[in-house]
Amino acid sequence: MRKWIWKALDEVVNKDVYSNLYLRNHLHEVDEKDRALATRIFYGTIQNYRYCKACWSKYVKNKLNPKMDVLLTMSTYQLLFLDKVPSYAIVNDAVNIAKKINMKYAGLTNAVLHKVKPIETDNMALKYSLPDWLYKMWTSQYGQEKALVMAKASVNILPMYVRRNVLNTNESDFDLDMFVRVQDALYIYKGNDYFHHDYYQKGYMSAQDEGSFEIAKFVDPQENERILDCCAAPGTKSMAMAEMMHNKGHIDAYDLHAHRKDLIENDAKRLGIDIIHAGVQDATEFKSSNMYDRILCDVPCSGYGVLSRKPDIKLHMVPEDMDTLIPLQYSILNNVCQYVKVGGTLVYSTCTMNKKENEKQIEKFLKAHKEFSLVEEKTIFSNATQDGFYMAKLVRK
Ligand SMILES: C[S@@+](CC[C@H](N)C(=O)[O-])C[C@H]1O[C@@H](n2cnc3c(N)ncnc32)[C@H](O)[C@@H]1O
C-alpha cells in the first residue's frame, strides 16, 4: 500500500496530476480494507507537505531526488500524525522503497526517519503548510483570528457530503446508517468509494459540499425559469438547481472547455435531468439572443477556500495566479450581466478566501453598472466542517 501511495504522491507533487482525479482513477488498485488509510495518508501528506518536509530536511544536507523528497515527507507525515500505525512498519517500508529509487538512499532514509520529530514553531504558515504570503494576505484582509481558523481548516479531513436527487428518490431511501442528514437534501456520506456505490450509479446522489449547495440555493432558481450558468463544468451547481426546479424550465450550462462540457452532459443523463443544455462558450465574449431570469457566474478562482479538499493547490500556488484570474473574473461578470432580465438576479460566486477576487470585484462592478444593486453578500469561511465560499446576489433594477 505504501508503495502505491508513494507513486500516487509522486504524480501529484512532481507531475502536477490532480489529487482527486488520481484517486478516482487509481484507488481501486489498493486492497479494499486499506483504502481508507491510503486515502488518509495521501491527502494528509499533501495537506501537511511544507511542515513535514521542514521536519525531516534539517537532517539532510544535500539536495535529494524529488522521489525521495516525497518518500521522506509521506513517511514523516505518518510518523508524526498517525498514532495507530507502528513506526517500524513505516520506516521498514520507506527503506524498501528508497532502495528501489537508489540503493544509496537506504541508510539515509533509515537514519532520518529515526531522528525526525515535530518542530515547535510560532509561524502559523509553516505549521499549517501554507505559503507565508497567503497567511500574510489573509491576516491583512480578514484579521488574525479568521486567518488562523482558515489555516487550521486547510489541514482538516472533511466529511464527504452528498446531495440526494429529489427527482428520483424519497427521504426514506436515505434512511440508512451511511447517510446523516445535514439540511434539505444534503447528507454526510459515511461509506467508502462513493463512485462505485449503487446510489451513485443509479443517479440517486451527487457529491456536493455544503457551501457549494448553499450557492445553488442562493441563486434561488424557480420552476419554469430560464437560467444561465456561464462557468458550469463539471455541473454540480447546475444539477442542484435543476433538481430544485423539479426538472422544469431551462438551464443553459456553458463552459470554456469542450471536454468539461461533456462532464455536464453525462452527469445530467446520470441524474435523469433534461432541462440542462450544455454548451461550449467563452463567458467573456458570449453573445445571446435570450434574456435570463437568473445568471450564475461561478468563476474560475484561486481556490483558497477549498484547500483541505483540494490540497494540491497548496503545493503549486503562487501569488501571480491572481494576476490573470482577477481580470478574467471581472470580464466574465461584465459580459454576461447584459443578459439578466429587468428584475432578474445575477449571482457571482467563488470558492476562494481573497477579497480581491470577492468583495472588491463586486464593488468595482457596482460602480460601473448603476443598473444593478446588491441584495446580499455572504462569505462562508472554511472551518472544521466545511470549505470556504463567497457569494454575492445582485438584482437588475
Ligand atoms: C469554479 S469552476 C465551476 C464549477 C461549477 N460551477 C460547478 O459547480 O460544478 C469554474 C469553471 O469555469 C470554467 N471557465 C474558465 N474560464 C472560462 C471562460 N472564459 N468562460 C467560461 N467558462 C470558463 C472552467 O473551465 C471551470 O470549469
Ligand as a Chemical Component Dictionary entry (heavy atoms), coordinates in Angstrom:
data_LIG
# 
_chem_comp.id                   LIG 
_chem_comp.type                 NON-POLYMER 
_chem_comp.pdbx_formal_charge   0 
_chem_comp.three_letter_code    LIG 
# 
loop_
_chem_comp_atom.comp_id 
_chem_comp_atom.atom_id 
_chem_comp_atom.alt_atom_id 
_chem_comp_atom.type_symbol 
_chem_comp_atom.charge 
_chem_comp_atom.model_Cartn_x 
_chem_comp_atom.model_Cartn_y 
_chem_comp_atom.model_Cartn_z 
_chem_comp_atom.pdbx_ordinal 
LIG C1  C1  C 0  -15.291 27.108 -10.314 1  
LIG S1  S1  S 1  -15.351 26.181 -11.764 2  
LIG C2  C2  C 0  -17.085 25.955 -11.958 3  
LIG C3  C3  C 0  -17.683 24.887 -11.098 4  
LIG C4  C4  C 0  -19.122 24.610 -11.468 5  
LIG N1  N1  N 0  -19.944 25.797 -11.402 6  
LIG C5  C5  C 0  -19.746 23.541 -10.590 7  
LIG O1  O1  O 0  -20.439 23.849 -9.633  8  
LIG O2  O2  O -1 -19.530 22.362 -10.897 9  
LIG C6  C6  C 0  -15.008 27.355 -12.999 10 
LIG C7  C7  C 0  -15.237 26.854 -14.412 11 
LIG O3  O3  O 0  -15.042 27.972 -15.274 12 
LIG C8  C8  C 0  -14.559 27.494 -16.499 13 
LIG N2  N2  N 0  -14.018 28.641 -17.251 14 
LIG C9  C9  C 0  -12.793 29.208 -17.182 15 
LIG N3  N3  N 0  -12.714 30.274 -17.988 16 
LIG C10 C10 C 0  -13.917 30.397 -18.599 17 
LIG C11 C11 C 0  -14.462 31.285 -19.564 18 
LIG N4  N4  N 0  -13.742 32.288 -20.068 19 
LIG N5  N5  N 0  -15.727 31.076 -19.978 20 
LIG C12 C12 C 0  -16.471 30.079 -19.474 21 
LIG N6  N6  N 0  -16.014 29.206 -18.563 22 
LIG C13 C13 C 0  -14.759 29.356 -18.132 23 
LIG C14 C14 C 0  -13.578 26.428 -16.113 24 
LIG O4  O4  O 0  -13.383 25.507 -17.160 25 
LIG C15 C15 C 0  -14.282 25.784 -14.900 26 
LIG O5  O5  O 0  -14.993 24.671 -15.293 27 
# 
loop_
_chem_comp_bond.comp_id 
_chem_comp_bond.atom_id_1 
_chem_comp_bond.atom_id_2 
_chem_comp_bond.value_order 
_chem_comp_bond.pdbx_ordinal 
LIG C1  S1  SING 1  
LIG S1  C2  SING 2  
LIG S1  C6  SING 3  
LIG C2  C3  SING 4  
LIG C3  C4  SING 5  
LIG C4  N1  SING 6  
LIG C4  C5  SING 7  
LIG C5  O1  DOUB 8  
LIG C5  O2  SING 9  
LIG C6  C7  SING 10 
LIG C7  O3  SING 11 
LIG C7  C15 SING 12 
LIG O3  C8  SING 13 
LIG C8  N2  SING 14 
LIG C8  C14 SING 15 
LIG N2  C9  SING 16 
LIG N2  C13 SING 17 
LIG C9  N3  DOUB 18 
LIG N3  C10 SING 19 
LIG C10 C11 SING 20 
LIG C10 C13 DOUB 21 
LIG C11 N4  SING 22 
LIG C11 N5  DOUB 23 
LIG N5  C12 SING 24 
LIG C12 N6  DOUB 25 
LIG N6  C13 SING 26 
LIG C14 O4  SING 27 
LIG C14 C15 SING 28 
LIG C15 O5  SING 29 
# 
